[in-house]
Amino acid sequence: MTLQKIATLLGNSDELKGLSARTRRLRELQTLYFGSAPRELAEASRVRNYRAGTLFVSADNAAVAAKLRQLAPTLLTSIRKTEAEITVLRIDVQVSGAAFERRPKSRKTALTPDALGKLAALSEQVADEGLKSALETLVRRHRRTSRG
């Protein structure tokens, strides 16, 4: 069997042609949306669908959705400069596992014994009781976690 381009294979079926065209259209709308929304919000949301003049956007969490709803008139104006047929921007929350995977892992490193000693010495020199207590607690907790 000879190798064929995917476009050739998709061209053989009307159903796949329609799917390919729809996917291309959604990708274009996603690019347009990404250029219109603030970067942080665009990264936490995506174009989900387009139907009858309505652009459906899914946000990763309620906070992003709330901010996008506040910005919806501005976003819609920006999007309509290129896509005049879009008249409604609907924003929903759709939490996915990907939202949690994007977060970088916390890199906690233990304080060295030398650093803990210096913090303990500093806590003895500080006059402010609140700061002194906080430093002592910090040293005590880090000593406990470095042993265990």
N, C-alpha and C positions, 0 to 999 in steps of 0.2 A: 504494500500500500504506500502510495506516495504521500509526502507531507503536503498539507494544504494550509493556506492562511485561514485564520479563524473567520475573517471577513468573508471569504469564499464560502465557508461552511454555513455561516449565518445567512448568506444570500440565497441559499437553496430552499429555505423554508419561510413562508409568509409570517408565521407566528414568531419565528426567531428574528425576522427582519423588524417586526413591530417592537419586539422587546429590545432589540439593539437601538432602535431609534429613540425609544422612551428612555433608555439608560443614558444615551448621549445627551438628551434634552435635560435630564435631571443633573447630569454632571455639569452642563453649561450653567444651569440655574444655581448649583452649589458654588461654582466659581464666582458668579455674579454676587451671590449672597455674601460669600467670604470677603469680597472686595468692598461691600457696603457696610458690614457690621464691624464693630471694634474687634481687633484681633483676638483678645482674650475670650470674648463672648462667642465669636465665630468658631473658635477652637473647641468650645464647650457645647456646640450645637451643630445641627446639620439639616439640610433640606431633605424632607422625607417624601414629599409628593407635590404634584401640581395638578390641579383639576379645576376647570371652569372658572379661571381667573383668580383662583385662590392658591397661594403658595403656603404649603404646610411645613413648618419648621419644628423640629424636636430639640428640646434643651436637655442637658444632662441632669439638671437639678432645678428645684423651684426658684432658687435665687437667680440663676441665669435666666430662667423664663420670665421672672418678674422684671428684670432689667431690660430684657428684649421687648417686653410688652410696653414698657415706658418709652423705648426708642422706636417702637413700631411705626409711628407716622414718619419719622425721619428716614428709617430704613426703606419704607415703602416708596417715599419720594425718590430716593436714590436708585432703587431698583427699577422704578417706572421710567427713568431716563433712558434705560436700555430696553426694557420689556414693558411696553405700555399696556399690554393686555392683562397684566397682573394688577388686580384691584383690591385684593384682600391679603393680609399677612396673618396667618393663624399660627400661634405659638403654643405648643403643648410640652409637657414634661414627659420624657421617656428615659428613665434611668436604665443604664446598661452596665454590664460588667466592665466595659472599656473605660468608663469614667473613673473607676477605681484603679485600673491598671496603669493609667497615665501618670498617676502621682509618683514622684520619685521616692524611692525607699529612704527612710530616715537613716542617716549615718551617725549613730551615736558612738562616740569613742570615750573610753574611760579616762578619767583624769589620772595623771601620773602620781605616784606617791609624793614626789617632790612638789607638784602643784597643790596637792591636798595639804601638805605640810605648810606651805606658804599661806594658803587660805585659812588654815587653823591659826597660824601666827597673826594674821591680819585680824581675825575675829577677836583675838585677845586685846588688840590695840584699839579697836573701834569703840568710841564712846556711845554712839547711838545704839540703844537696846534692840530696836527692831532690826537694824542691819546686822548687829552682832548675832542675834538669834537666827537670822536667815543664813548667814555664813556658817554657823555651827551646824544647822540642819543640812545644808549642802554638803559639808564635809562628812557628816555622819552617814548620810545616804550613799554617797559615793564610796565610802570605805566599805559599807555593807555590800554594795553591788560588786565591788572589785574582788571581794572574798568569795562570793557565791557564784 
